[in-house]
């Protein structure tokens, strides 16, 4: 998978760096987890191995992309979408 894109529940783009705090992860680790994935389930499993704020769960998968969802500690939903 490639081109990860983080979206709010309203569809607005977000910065991927907002998924982690300080030195517990990096954007490069997130991009590497996305690139190592081939399905939505694999994508959520790879992201959940990282020390992010919350867990990701598979949401939607088509022939073109996979999308996973997480709910942050404040109750906001975030979608990470990656092209296949």
Order of alpha helices (4+ residues) and beta strands (2+ residues): beta-beta-alpha-alpha-beta-beta-beta
